[in-house]
């Protein structure tokens, strides 16, 4: 007998995770703010805006009623943009009346506070109703998960038993879940890789090849590790799925919206035009600002992040930003 679960957020990743859970025998309700999207999922079992060629099983139901979505559930999977996490958590705190595990599969840092998502959830949700907070993260494109492509991902929590519970919910023969107690490192890696993915898209749009991409990813990982360790992460986490693994998948694939945004910037498009045409939130844009400010606050050298920040927020010309990175003073690796 499966568990009763809620997935809050009906974008591509929320839809893919809901499908995994349903295929594992769980009863899943998807919450969406969009009445038309609710009707489409419930009547046609599709979500064409985000996954045009995908069809849900008939068992999945959608609702715009948050209270109805989370009624009598054992766990709640939060899959919405970082900017909306705090407001949603506050709403949940007025609704919850039983103990649940909170799982988040979003990747970002809060813009003004620079806080990680698990920190936001912990601040806003009453501890009497939350048995654990788990970050679900790793190299995973929704478009491939719904096709049952082999995927490996990490469930991270300060409480190992919570991570193991989430592992059991999701794991199957195409979706393998590992556990990790370094939630700081997992969340930092998940958030900051989007910045590097924008950079990878930029250099692809400028016409540079594999040498440039490899250099960017490698030095990007060094930046992520420096800031992550300063914030309390285990450096080994960044050699795992939510570090180098997530970097590989987001920096090499057009499935990544952050890569696609960077590619358009590399082709000369203005940032506002790119965001207007994307149709989905590009988390790396706001995360770049948060990481840039964190680096300054902690006196951490992050030249790639600073370069992407200059492109996004100071209208710096991308080709000159890249050249300036290459002309920095030589130093040891």
Secondary structure as the mmCIF struct_conf table of DSSP 4:
data_model
#
loop_
_struct_conf.conf_type_id
_struct_conf.id
_struct_conf.beg_label_comp_id
_struct_conf.beg_label_asym_id
_struct_conf.beg_label_seq_id
_struct_conf.end_label_comp_id
_struct_conf.end_label_asym_id
_struct_conf.end_label_seq_id
STRN STRN1 UNK A 4 UNK A 8
BEND BEND1 UNK A 11 UNK A 11
HELX_RH_AL_P HELX_RH_AL_P1 UNK A 12 UNK A 23
TURN_TY1_P TURN_TY1_P1 UNK A 24 UNK A 25
STRN STRN2 UNK A 27 UNK A 31
BEND BEND2 UNK A 33 UNK A 33
HELX_RH_AL_P HELX_RH_AL_P2 UNK A 35 UNK A 43
TURN_TY1_P TURN_TY1_P2 UNK A 44 UNK A 44
STRN STRN3 UNK A 46 UNK A 47
TURN_TY1_P TURN_TY1_P3 UNK A 48 UNK A 50
STRN STRN4 UNK A 51 UNK A 55
TURN_TY1_P TURN_TY1_P4 UNK A 58 UNK A 59
STRN STRN5 UNK A 61 UNK A 63
BEND BEND3 UNK A 64 UNK A 64
HELX_RH_AL_P HELX_RH_AL_P3 UNK A 66 UNK A 70
TURN_TY1_P TURN_TY1_P5 UNK A 71 UNK A 72
BEND BEND4 UNK A 74 UNK A 74
STRN STRN6 UNK A 75 UNK A 78
BEND BEND5 UNK A 80 UNK A 80
HELX_RH_3T_P HELX_RH_3T_P1 UNK A 82 UNK A 84
HELX_RH_AL_P HELX_RH_AL_P4 UNK A 85 UNK A 95
BEND BEND6 UNK A 98 UNK A 98
STRN STRN7 UNK A 100 UNK A 104
STRN STRN8 UNK A 109 UNK A 109
TURN_TY1_P TURN_TY1_P6 UNK A 111 UNK A 113
STRN STRN9 UNK A 116 UNK A 116
HELX_RH_AL_P HELX_RH_AL_P5 UNK A 117 UNK A 124
BEND BEND7 UNK A 125 UNK A 125
HELX_RH_3T_P HELX_RH_3T_P2 UNK A 127 UNK A 129
STRN STRN10 UNK A 130 UNK A 137
BEND BEND8 UNK A 138 UNK A 139
HELX_RH_AL_P HELX_RH_AL_P6 UNK A 142 UNK A 145
TURN_TY1_P TURN_TY1_P7 UNK A 146 UNK A 148
STRN STRN11 UNK A 151 UNK A 156
BEND BEND9 UNK A 158 UNK A 159
HELX_RH_AL_P HELX_RH_AL_P7 UNK A 160 UNK A 170
BEND BEND10 UNK A 173 UNK A 174
STRN STRN12 UNK A 175 UNK A 180
BEND BEND11 UNK A 181 UNK A 181
HELX_RH_AL_P HELX_RH_AL_P8 UNK A 183 UNK A 205
TURN_TY1_P TURN_TY1_P8 UNK A 206 UNK A 207
HELX_RH_AL_P HELX_RH_AL_P9 UNK A 210 UNK A 230
TURN_TY1_P TURN_TY1_P9 UNK A 231 UNK A 232
HELX_RH_3T_P HELX_RH_3T_P3 UNK A 235 UNK A 239
BEND BEND12 UNK A 240 UNK A 240
HELX_RH_PI_P HELX_RH_PI_P1 UNK A 241 UNK A 245
HELX_RH_AL_P HELX_RH_AL_P10 UNK A 246 UNK A 251
BEND BEND13 UNK A 252 UNK A 252
TURN_TY1_P TURN_TY1_P10 UNK A 254 UNK A 255
HELX_RH_AL_P HELX_RH_AL_P11 UNK A 257 UNK A 266
TURN_TY1_P TURN_TY1_P11 UNK A 267 UNK A 268
HELX_RH_AL_P HELX_RH_AL_P12 UNK A 271 UNK A 278
BEND BEND14 UNK A 280 UNK A 280
HELX_RH_AL_P HELX_RH_AL_P13 UNK A 283 UNK A 298
TURN_TY1_P TURN_TY1_P12 UNK A 299 UNK A 299
HELX_RH_AL_P HELX_RH_AL_P14 UNK A 303 UNK A 313
BEND BEND15 UNK A 314 UNK A 314
HELX_RH_AL_P HELX_RH_AL_P15 UNK A 318 UNK A 326
TURN_TY1_P TURN_TY1_P13 UNK A 327 UNK A 327
BEND BEND16 UNK A 328 UNK A 328
HELX_LH_PP_P HELX_LH_PP_P1 UNK A 329 UNK A 330
#
